[in-house]
Amino acid sequence: MNKDSEQEFQDFFKSVKPLKNDKVYPTKKYETTENHRAKQRSAVSFTTNPKDSLSLDYAPFVEPDEIISYKKSGVQEGVMKNLRLGKYRVEASLDLHKKTLEQARNEILLFIKKCMKLNIRTVLIIHGKGSKSNPPALLKSFVASWCKQIKPVLCYHSSIMRHGGSGSTYLLLTKNEESKLANKEKHKRN
């Protein structure tokens, strides 16, 4: 550093005054209130009438043999890989063959709600490929679209061949509140 640079540096900091207090105090600790916990629970639960948010009018088209896949942010790649490979035991399944879109939507919502209550995490939805229907893969397209919008669905992927291949989809659901609390207590540090 030459003398001119050093002088400029000194001039720049000439007006700077040291702080009077050199101690740092922790900020106020906030306790989670029951009201806050209720808001958190409602954020992850279904809306008051979830079928209002699941459209019967439009869904992006999916080809009958197309593999469908989706994961929410925060889901680990290893979890998604295990789901894709069919490594998780299917705990419940729902067959939507011969259902109208409205019936399918209602059954999916009811099914997921029951699964959440029973803490069932891995489910299979059988929607069929829809290759012979007109328009093709209509139900499959809507199932893929709806599952992205249903809050408890963490991720989904077309199943392996023995479970229906591209005609059915694995869903991984979040833990219910009871399980989350039990898990939190189990891993609580003293």
TORDO-776764 format. One record per residue (C-alpha): residue number from 1; z, x, y. Coordinates in steps of 0.25 Angstrom, whole numbers, plus 2048, in hexadecimal, padded with zeros to 3 digits. Layout:
# TORDO-776764
<NUM; <Z; X; Y>>
...
//
This chain:
# TORDO-776764
<1; <800; 800; 800>>
<2; <7FC; 806; 80D>>
<3; <805; 805; 81A>>
<4; <7FC; 7FA; 821>>
<5; <7FE; 7F1; 814>>
<6; <80D; 7F4; 813>>
<7; <80E; 7F1; 822>>
<8; <806; 7E4; 820>>
<9; <80F; 7E0; 815>>
<10; <81C; 7E3; 81D>>
<11; <817; 7DB; 828>>
<12; <813; 7CF; 81F>>
<13; <821; 7CE; 81A>>
<14; <829; 7D1; 827>>
<15; <82C; 7C3; 829>>
<16; <831; 7C0; 81B>>
<17; <840; 7BE; 81A>>
<18; <848; 7BF; 80D>>
<19; <84E; 7B2; 807>>
<20; <85C; 7B0; 80A>>
<21; <860; 7AB; 7FC>>
<22; <85B; 7B3; 7F0>>
<23; <861; 7AA; 7E6>>
<24; <858; 79F; 7DE>>
<25; <85F; 792; 7DA>>
<26; <85A; 78A; 7CF>>
<27; <853; 77D; 7D3>>
<28; <859; 76F; 7D0>>
<29; <859; 76C; 7C1>>
<30; <853; 75E; 7BF>>
<31; <858; 755; 7B3>>
<32; <84E; 74C; 7AC>>
<33; <852; 73E; 7AF>>
<34; <850; 732; 7A6>>
<35; <846; 72D; 7B0>>
<36; <83E; 73A; 7AF>>
<37; <83F; 739; 79F>>
<38; <83A; 72B; 7A0>>
<39; <82E; 72F; 7A8>>
<40; <82B; 73A; 79F>>
<41; <82B; 731; 793>>
<42; <822; 727; 79A>>
<43; <818; 732; 79D>>
<44; <816; 735; 78E>>
<45; <817; 727; 789>>
<46; <80C; 71C; 789>>
<47; <809; 715; 796>>
<48; <80E; 706; 796>>
<49; <801; 701; 791>>
<50; <7FA; 70D; 78C>>
<51; <7ED; 706; 788>>
<52; <7EB; 703; 796>>
<53; <7E7; 712; 798>>
<54; <7DF; 713; 78B>>
<55; <7D1; 70E; 78F>>
<56; <7C8; 705; 786>>
<57; <7BC; 707; 78F>>
<58; <7B8; 716; 78E>>
<59; <7BB; 722; 786>>
<60; <7B3; 72F; 785>>
<61; <7A9; 72E; 77A>>
<62; <7AD; 736; 76D>>
<63; <7A2; 739; 762>>
<64; <7A6; 733; 754>>
<65; <7A7; 740; 74E>>
<66; <7AD; 748; 75A>>
<67; <7BA; 74F; 758>>
<68; <7C4; 749; 763>>
<69; <7CF; 752; 768>>
<70; <7D9; 752; 774>>
<71; <7E6; 758; 778>>
<72; <7EF; 757; 784>>
<73; <7F3; 763; 78C>>
<74; <7FF; 76A; 786>>
<75; <7FB; 767; 778>>
<76; <7FB; 775; 770>>
<77; <7EE; 779; 76A>>
<78; <7F5; 77B; 75D>>
<79; <7FA; 76D; 75D>>
<80; <7EB; 768; 760>>
<81; <7E6; 771; 755>>
<82; <7F0; 76C; 74A>>
<83; <7EC; 75D; 74E>>
<84; <7DD; 760; 74D>>
<85; <7DF; 767; 73F>>
<86; <7E7; 75B; 73A>>
<87; <7F3; 763; 738>>
<88; <7FD; 759; 73D>>
<89; <801; 74E; 734>>
<90; <7FC; 740; 738>>
<91; <808; 737; 73A>>
<92; <801; 72A; 73D>>
<93; <7F2; 725; 73E>>
<94; <7EB; 71A; 745>>
<95; <7DE; 714; 740>>
<96; <7D5; 70E; 74A>>
<97; <7C9; 70A; 742>>
<98; <7C3; 6FC; 745>>
<99; <7CC; 6FB; 752>>
<100; <7C7; 6F7; 760>>
<101; <7C9; 701; 76B>>
<102; <7D4; 6F8; 770>>
<103; <7DB; 6F7; 763>>
<104; <7DA; 706; 761>>
<105; <7E0; 709; 76E>>
<106; <7EB; 700; 76C>>
<107; <7EE; 705; 75E>>
<108; <7ED; 713; 763>>
<109; <7F8; 711; 76E>>
<110; <801; 709; 764>>
<111; <7FF; 714; 759>>
<112; <803; 71F; 763>>
<113; <80E; 718; 768>>
<114; <814; 716; 75A>>
<115; <811; 724; 756>>
<116; <819; 729; 763>>
<117; <825; 720; 760>>
<118; <825; 725; 751>>
<119; <823; 734; 756>>
<120; <816; 735; 74E>>
<121; <80E; 740; 754>>
<122; <801; 742; 74C>>
<123; <7F8; 736; 74A>>
<124; <7EA; 733; 746>>
<125; <7E1; 729; 74C>>
<126; <7D5; 724; 744>>
<127; <7CB; 71F; 74D>>
<128; <7BE; 722; 745>>
<129; <7B2; 729; 74A>>
<130; <7AA; 71D; 74E>>
<131; <79D; 723; 74A>>
<132; <798; 715; 745>>
<133; <79D; 70D; 751>>
<134; <796; 709; 75D>>
<135; <799; 710; 767>>
<136; <79D; 71C; 75E>>
<137; <7AB; 722; 75E>>
<138; <7B0; 717; 768>>
<139; <7BE; 717; 762>>
<140; <7BF; 726; 760>>
<141; <7BB; 728; 76E>>
<142; <7C6; 71F; 774>>
<143; <7D0; 724; 76A>>
<144; <7CD; 732; 770>>
<145; <7CE; 72D; 77E>>
<146; <7DB; 725; 77C>>
<147; <7E2; 730; 775>>
<148; <7E1; 739; 781>>
<149; <7E7; 72F; 78A>>
<150; <7F3; 72B; 781>>
<151; <7FF; 733; 786>>
<152; <806; 736; 778>>
<153; <7F9; 73C; 772>>
<154; <7FA; 74B; 774>>
<155; <7ED; 74F; 76D>>
<156; <7E3; 749; 763>>
<157; <7D8; 74F; 75A>>
<158; <7CE; 749; 750>>
<159; <7D4; 74A; 742>>
<160; <7D0; 752; 737>>
<161; <7C7; 74C; 72C>>
<162; <7D1; 747; 722>>
<163; <7D7; 73F; 72E>>
<164; <7CA; 739; 732>>
<165; <7C3; 745; 73A>>
<166; <7BD; 740; 747>>
<167; <7C0; 732; 744>>
<168; <7CF; 734; 746>>
<169; <7D8; 73B; 750>>
<170; <7E5; 742; 74F>>
<171; <7EF; 740; 75B>>
<172; <7FB; 748; 75E>>
<173; <805; 740; 765>>
<174; <811; 745; 76E>>
<175; <81F; 744; 769>>
<176; <827; 737; 76D>>
<177; <833; 738; 776>>
<178; <83D; 738; 76B>>
<179; <836; 744; 764>>
<180; <835; 74C; 771>>
<181; <843; 74A; 774>>
<182; <847; 74E; 766>>
<183; <83E; 75B; 767>>
<184; <844; 75E; 774>>
<185; <852; 75D; 76F>>
<186; <84E; 765; 763>>
<187; <849; 771; 76B>>
<188; <853; 770; 776>>
<189; <85A; 77D; 77A>>
<190; <868; 77E; 77D>>
//
